[in-house]
């Protein structure tokens, strides 16, 4: 199952790089509901939401990624989203 999730994350990233947000989102959502790579998938969803100017969603997904073990990358994405919202106090944490 882990190999399948890794493959789906690679495919999602390819679609993200091609700016095909819908296909990337569908793959990230499938992995986000899985067992092993939830944090990476939530981070991918946060990035997509940020890129499509859905900042509230980006904050929600980045927080989910942090809770699922997304680490520094999730923290950075959350900071970018808060900065975009002009919430500089939270952005700097």
Secondary structure, DSSP 4 states (H G I P E B T S, - for coil): -HHHHHHHHHHHHHHHHTT-HHHHHHHHHHHHTSSSSHHHHHHHHHHHHHHTT-HHHHHHHHHHHHHTT-HHHHHHHHHHHHHHTT-HHHHT-
